[in-house]
């Protein structure tokens, strides 16, 4: 809002300066044309010209302000469509990944403060069954309900995005392993309160979650693979559950840990994924 007011104020000053410059041109031109302002006709002509300029300045300024506001609204709409998922209104896959990578870079510059982040991958359980039994419209309702619950249940500076058909990603900023476990389980329970479908036979929703807590900058794809492997484990162990791994605890030992994060993450992800078949929806 403050930025918009500053833009309006700057525009008003620019147009006012332009009108003053035009008024100066009129005065100079009239002075040379009438050889001064000694005659009444010269003064009348000058007064009329300046009055007409002032009268036209007000609607011109109003029109420019209106057009500027319209263009800003259109730009915001285009930005929203480019960065948000059209159905659920959370961040789309590309924007979520880019935003997480930006946060990871900032984490790498803040090593001294000991901050930890947690990446969660959330997948709707038995989603294909909901689509097959109740139709795709009901499936869409389920996705919207899940997304809105996730969005309103985390902090404003956390990130929520739709990264697949029924898969969502969450980045919990400044959330260690213990806090992430509490938040993830709270999200899981909140979604399990949701139902879709006909009132006489509602279908209760549930999600499975996998995640990793980390304190060192790592490639997004590495973190995603590790979190996704934990999601597979949560699915395999019965669904409607959370499976997290604490990379901070695993890496922070006595001595020099330089390079340990990448090596450990590769080993962990490889061990989990080695015998994991391609995960099916649901």
N, C-alpha and C positions, 0 to 999 in steps of 0.2 A: 504493500500500500504506500509506504514512504517513497519507494522508488518510482511508483506511478505518479505521485504528487510532484516529485522532483522533475520528472519528464515533462509534466504539464507546465510547471513553472518555467522550465527552460524554453519550452516552445512559446509560451506567452512572451517571454523576454525577447526571443528571436524575432517573432512577428512584430512586436512593438518597435524594436530597433529598425526593422525594415520599413515600417510605416513612417517613422521619424525621418529616415533617410529620404523617402519619397516626398515627405513634406518639405524637407530642405531643398530638394530639387525643384519643387513647385515654386517656392519662394524666390530662389535664385533666378529661375526662368522668367517669372512674372516681373521681377525687378528689372531685368535686362530688356524684356519685351516692352514694358510701359515706361522705360527710362526713369525708374524710381516709382514711389507710391504717393506722389504729390497730388494726383488726380483722384477724385472720388470713385470714378469708374475702375481705376486700378485697384484701389483698396477693396471695392465690392467684389471684383473678379477674384482677388486673392482669397478673400473670406469665403466665397462660394467654393472655390477649389479645395481649400483646406477642410471645409465642412463636409464636402462630398467624400474626401479621403477618409475622414474620421468616421463618417457614417458607414462607409463600406468596410472599414477595418473590423468592426465588431462582428458582423456576420461571417467575414472571412476567417477570423480567429475561431469562432464557434464551429465552423465547418471543419477547419483543420484539426481542432481538438476532437471532434466527433469521429473523423476519419482515423485519427491516430488510435483512439480507443477501440474502434472496430478492427483495425489491423492487429492490435495487440491481442484482442480476443480470438481472432482467427489464428494467430501464431500459437497462442496457448492451446487452442483446440488441436492444431496440427501436431504440436509437441506431445500432447497427451495421447493422441492416436499412435504416434510413432514409438512411444515408450511404454504404453500400458497394454495389457492384454484386453482384447475387445470384449470378452465375455465377463471375466472376473474383476477387471479394473485394477488388479495388482500389476506390478512390473512384468513386462514380457521377458522372454528368455534372454535375449540379447542385452537388454538394459540391466537386468538383474546381474548377469555375469560381469558386465562392465563396471557396475557399481561395487560389486564385491571385490573385483580386482583393484579398484581405487582404494577401498578400505584396507585391503591387504598391503598395498604399497605404503599407506599411512602407518600401518602397524609396524612395518619394517623400519620406519624412521623413528618409532617410539619405543625402541627396545628397552630403554632405561626405566620406563614407568611400569613394566611388568604386566601390561594389559593382555587379556586373553579374549579371543573371539570364538564363537561356535557357529559352525555351518550345519544346518539341519536340512535333510531331504524328507519331505512328507509325501506319502502316497496313499490315495484313497483305497481302502480294502474292498475287494469284490466289486469294483466299479463296472466291469464288463457285465456282471450279472444284473446290476441295476439298469444299465442301458438295454439289455436284452429283455428283461422282464417288464420294465416300466416305461421304456422308450427314451430316446435321446433328449427330449425336452426335460424329462425328470432328471436325467443325468446332468444336464446343464444346471438345473436348479441345485443339485447336490454340489457341483463345483463352485457355484456362486456362494452357497452357504458356507462351505469350507473356507473359501478364500476370505470372505468377510469376517469370519470368526478368527482366522489367523491374524488378519490385519488389525482388528480392534483389540486383540489380546496381547500384542507385543508393544514395546515402546515406540514412540514416533521416530526415533533415529535408527531403529532396526529396519532391516530390508526384507520385504516379502515379494516373491515373484512366482509366476507360473512358468515352469521350465519343461513341462511335457504335457501330455494329454490330461492325466489326472495326478500329475506330480508337481509339487510346489517346493520352492527353496526359501529358507529363512536364514538370514545372517543376524545373529545376536551379538551386538557390539558390546565390548567390555563385559562379557559374560563368561565366567570361568566354568569349570566342569560341574560343580555342585549347583550353581545357579541355573545352568543350562538344563540339567536334569529336572529341576523343579519346574522351569518354564515349559519344557517339552511335555512333561506329564500333565501339566495344567491344560495345555493346548489339546492334548489327546482326549482328556476327559471332557473338555468343552465341546469338542466335535462329536463325541459319543452321545451327547445330549440332543443332537440334531436328528430329525427324521424327515424323510421325503416320501412322496407317494400318496395314495388315497388314505383318507382318515381312518377308514375301517381296517386297513391293513398297512400301516406305515412301516417303512423300512428305516431302521436305525443305522446311522452312518458311523464309520470308524476309520481310523487312519493308522498306518505304521510309520515309524520315523527312524531314520538313521542319522548319525551325526558325528562330528569330530570337533574337539576343542583344541585350539592351537594358539601359540603365542609368538611364533616366528613366521615371517613372510614365506609363503609357499605358492607354487603355481595353483591357480584355481582348479585346473583339471585334476591335479593330484588330490586335492581336498575333496573334490566332487566324487572321484572314484572311491576314496576311502569311505566317505559318508554313504555312498550308494551301496557299497559292500555291506555296511552295517544295516542299511535298510533291507537288503536281501535277507540278512540274518534274522531281523525282526519279523519279516514275512514268514520265513521258514519255521520260526519258533512259535507260530500261532497267530500272528497279526494282532492289531490293536495293542501294540506295545512300542517301547522306545529302546533303541540300542545305540549307546554313545561310546566313543573311545576318547580318552584324555591323552592327547599327544604331549601336553605340557608336562604331565607327571612322568611320562615315559622318557622324555628327552632330558629334563632337568636333573642331571646327576652331578656329582662333584667332578671338577675338572673342566677341560675345554670341550665345548659342545659344537664348535664350528663345523658345519657340514653334516652334523648328526641328524638334523631335522629331515633333510632330503633323503638321506640313506634309510632312516628308520621308516619314513612314510612309504618309500618304495617297497621296502621289505614287508611292511604291514599290509599294504594294499595288494601286493603280489600274493602273499600268503592267503589272504581272504578270498581273492578272486580266482586263484589258480584252478580250483575245481568247481567254480560257480557257473552253472549254465546260464544262458541268456534269460533274463527275468521276464516273465510274461506279465501282461497287465492284470491288476487286481491283487 
